[in-house]
Amino acid sequence: MQKSVREVTDRKRINLCICGRGEKMKWNPWHGCHKLSEGCRHCYVYRMDSRHEKDASEVKKNISSFREPVSKNRKGEYKHPSGTTFYTCFTSDFFLEDADEWRKEAWSFMKERSDCRFFFITKRIDHFEKCIPEDWGNGYDNVMIAVTTENQKMADYRLPIYSKLPIKHKGIMCEPLLEGIDLTKYLTPEIEVVSVGGESGSEARICNYEWILDIRNQCIAANVSFDFHQTGAKLLKDGKIYCIPKAKQGVQAAKACIDFNSNK
């Protein structure tokens, strides 16, 4: 069934909340992480590294790509054009203590490339105030920091901290969604989008579609954009468990046509 123009447009608008227009680029200035909470149990980075007999708990600076946002060609021009969105630290956590010695320079790249957007997700929002640059103020206009809340326990721990922090662009990532979550009191006007997704991988825990719809309803009531990012590998819907290959998890989520654009 073909999607309506409005459904397609709404999904594009929601994606713009997260990544803006222009080129999309992964930027992992360092690699590796330490499992912190229940959402980390089946971490995809650990799975990926284990296939290559690497230890994902060893945090290392990515020398070859560390300066990627400010890299230039032979003409002295930036390799990545204005408007590029850098998906930052998706194989680590930007606020990881192991990266303290590298973070200041990474911030400087974001400031230098004020014509680009930087988006990263963290489970360590409680480290935020120890990690920001001196000139952070109320936040950089081109940086979006989202917080992971995989269950109610983490929502109730991380989001009260998050709500008080000076960040220009905020989002909540319920992924992997491990249970129903009540976000009602956290869906303030400063939250630009809530993105929801199930867990991937062969050991994935079941994601109940009813949990997804409930969060969507909370977002609609609060007029906060909602994005169903991916189904996960095991989706419970109408009493049946669907096993969905990784390549189709995002596609199936899009086919559900349940994204909501707040038009804020």
C-alpha positions in Angstrom: 0.0 0.0 0.0 1.4 3.4 -1.0 1.9 6.0 1.7 0.0 9.3 1.4 1.9 12.5 0.7 1.2 13.6 4.3 2.6 10.4 5.8 5.8 10.7 3.8 6.1 14.4 4.6 5.5 13.9 8.3 8.3 11.3 8.5 10.7 13.6 6.6 9.9 16.5 9.0 10.5 14.3 12.0 13.8 13.1 10.6 14.7 16.8 10.1 14.3 17.3 13.9 17.1 14.8 14.4 19.4 15.2 11.4 18.5 18.3 9.4 19.0 18.6 5.7 22.1 17.8 3.6 24.8 15.1 3.8 24.7 12.5 6.5 28.0 11.3 8.0 28.9 8.9 10.8 31.7 10.3 13.0 33.1 8.1 15.7 36.0 10.0 17.2 36.6 7.1 19.6 35.4 3.5 19.7 34.4 1.2 22.5 32.3 1.5 25.6 31.4 0.0 29.0 28.0 -1.6 29.6 26.1 0.6 32.0 22.4 -0.4 32.2 19.9 -3.0 31.1 19.7 -1.6 27.6 23.4 -2.4 27.1 23.0 -6.1 27.7 23.0 -7.1 24.0 25.0 -4.0 22.7 25.4 -4.1 18.9 29.0 -2.7 19.2 30.0 -5.6 21.4 28.4 -8.0 18.9 30.1 -6.3 16.0 33.5 -6.3 17.6 33.3 -9.9 18.8 33.0 -11.0 15.1 36.4 -9.6 14.6 37.8 -10.9 17.8 38.0 -7.4 19.3 37.2 -6.3 22.8 34.6 -3.5 22.7 35.3 -2.6 26.3 38.6 -1.2 25.3 38.1 2.5 24.5 40.4 3.8 21.8 40.8 7.1 19.9 40.0 6.7 16.2 43.2 8.3 14.9 42.2 8.1 11.2 38.8 9.7 11.5 39.2 11.8 14.7 39.3 15.1 12.7 36.8 14.1 10.1 34.4 17.1 10.5 37.3 19.6 9.9 39.2 17.6 7.4 40.0 19.4 4.2 40.9 18.6 0.6 43.9 19.7 -1.4 42.2 23.0 -2.2 41.9 23.8 1.5 38.1 23.3 1.5 36.2 21.2 4.0 35.6 17.7 2.7 32.1 17.8 4.1 29.9 20.6 2.9 27.9 23.1 5.0 24.7 21.5 6.2 26.2 18.1 6.9 24.9 16.2 9.9 27.4 14.2 11.8 26.0 11.2 13.7 28.5 11.3 16.5 29.8 8.5 18.8 27.5 5.8 17.7 30.0 3.1 18.7 30.7 4.7 22.1 29.3 7.3 24.4 30.4 11.0 24.0 30.4 11.4 27.8 32.4 8.3 28.6 35.1 9.0 31.2 37.7 7.2 29.1 37.4 9.9 26.5 38.0 12.9 28.8 41.4 13.7 27.3 40.0 13.8 23.7 36.6 15.4 24.2 37.8 19.0 24.4 39.2 18.9 20.9 36.0 17.1 19.7 33.9 20.0 21.0 36.2 22.4 19.2 35.4 20.7 15.9 31.7 21.2 16.5 32.3 24.8 17.3 34.4 25.3 14.2 31.8 23.6 12.0 28.9 25.7 13.2 27.5 25.4 9.7 26.9 21.6 10.3 24.8 19.7 12.8 26.0 17.1 15.3 23.7 14.6 16.9 24.6 12.1 19.6 22.9 9.9 22.1 24.0 9.3 25.7 23.3 7.0 28.6 25.7 9.2 30.7 23.8 12.4 31.0 24.8 12.6 34.7 28.3 13.3 33.5 27.2 16.3 31.3 28.2 19.1 33.6 31.8 17.7 33.9 32.2 17.4 30.2 31.0 20.6 28.5 33.3 23.3 27.2 33.8 26.6 29.0 31.9 28.5 26.3 28.9 26.2 26.3 26.5 28.7 27.8 23.0 27.6 27.0 24.3 25.1 24.4 25.6 25.1 20.9 22.9 25.8 18.3 24.2 23.0 16.0 24.3 20.2 18.6 21.5 17.9 19.5 22.0 15.7 22.6 19.4 12.9 23.1 19.1 10.6 26.1 18.4 6.9 26.1 15.6 5.6 28.3 15.1 1.9 27.8 12.8 1.3 30.7 11.0 3.2 33.5 13.9 3.0 35.9 16.3 4.8 33.5 13.6 7.3 32.5 13.1 8.2 36.1 16.8 8.5 36.8 18.1 10.2 33.6 15.3 12.5 32.5 15.0 14.6 35.7 18.7 15.3 35.3 18.3 16.0 31.6 15.4 18.4 32.1 17.5 20.8 34.0 20.5 21.0 31.6 21.2 23.8 29.1 20.9 22.0 25.8 19.5 23.8 22.7 18.1 20.6 21.0 16.8 17.7 23.1 15.3 14.3 22.2 14.4 11.1 24.0 15.5 7.7 22.6 13.5 4.8 23.9 15.7 2.1 22.3 15.9 -0.7 22.9 12.4 -0.4 24.3 12.2 -3.1 27.0 8.9 -2.3 28.7 6.1 0.2 28.8 7.3 3.7 29.9 5.3 6.6 31.3 7.1 9.7 29.9 4.1 12.1 30.6 5.9 14.4 33.1 9.0 14.6 30.9 7.4 15.6 27.6 8.0 19.3 28.0 8.0 21.8 25.1 11.9 21.6 24.9 11.7 18.0 23.8 11.8 18.0 20.0 11.2 14.3 19.3 10.8 10.9 21.0 12.2 8.1 19.0 11.2 4.5 19.7 12.7 1.2 18.6 13.0 -2.5 19.5 16.2 -4.4 20.2 18.2 -6.0 17.3 20.3 -9.1 17.3 19.8 -12.8 17.7 19.3 -12.4 21.5 16.9 -9.5 21.2 14.2 -9.2 23.9 10.6 -8.9 22.7 9.2 -5.4 22.1 5.5 -5.1 22.5 3.7 -2.9 19.9 1.3 -1.7 22.6 4.2 -0.1 24.4 5.1 1.8 21.2 1.5 3.0 20.7 1.2 4.1 24.3 4.3 6.3 24.0 3.0 7.6 20.7 -0.3 8.6 22.5 1.7 10.3 25.2 3.6 12.3 22.6 0.4 13.4 20.7 -1.1 14.5 24.0 2.0 16.6 24.8 2.4 17.8 21.1 5.9 16.3 20.9 7.0 14.6 17.6 7.1 10.8 17.7 9.4 8.6 15.5 9.0 4.8 15.3 12.6 4.1 14.3 12.7 0.3 14.1 10.7 -2.7 15.1 13.5 -4.6 16.6 14.2 -8.3 15.9 11.2 -9.6 17.8 7.9 -7.6 17.8 4.8 -8.7 19.7 1.7 -7.5 17.9 -1.9 -8.7 18.3 -0.7 -11.7 20.3 1.8 -12.9 17.7 5.6 -12.6 17.8 7.2 -11.5 14.5 10.8 -12.2 13.9 12.1 -9.4 11.6 15.5 -9.4 9.9 17.7 -6.4 10.6 17.4 -5.1 7.1 13.7 -4.8 7.3 13.3 -3.5 10.8 13.3 0.2 9.8 11.2 -0.5 6.7 8.5 -2.3 8.7 8.5 0.5 11.3 7.9 3.1 8.4 5.1 0.9 7.0 3.2 1.2 10.3 2.7 4.9 9.5 2.4 6.0 13.1 5.0 8.8 13.2 3.6 12.1 14.5 4.8 15.6 13.6 4.1 18.2 16.3 4.5 21.2 13.9 6.1 23.1 16.7 
